Amino acid sequence: MDGSKLNGHVATEESLTENGYRKYSGEGIDIYYNKDVCIHAGKCVKGNSEVYEVGRRPWIIADNASTDENVRIVNTCPSGALKYIRKDGK
């Protein structure tokens, strides 16, 4: 799944927040999460527990991995509960 898109369009902060996504800011990437979409497949936590740790607050720390690694993990989310916006324009 392409985590940079929402409903087939490039995701924007406005479109994501309007659709119930919460922002977790990082230096190179912002990760967005929607608990109502999540099916708890665990691909994020299994993919990188340094970024995604359910027992921690905040549970997503984008700066604990590279931008490319974050993109890779978000794109494994089967439900679309995770989205991202890169800050490097890629």
Order of alpha helices (4+ residues) and beta strands (2+ residues): beta-beta-alpha-beta-beta-alpha-alpha-beta
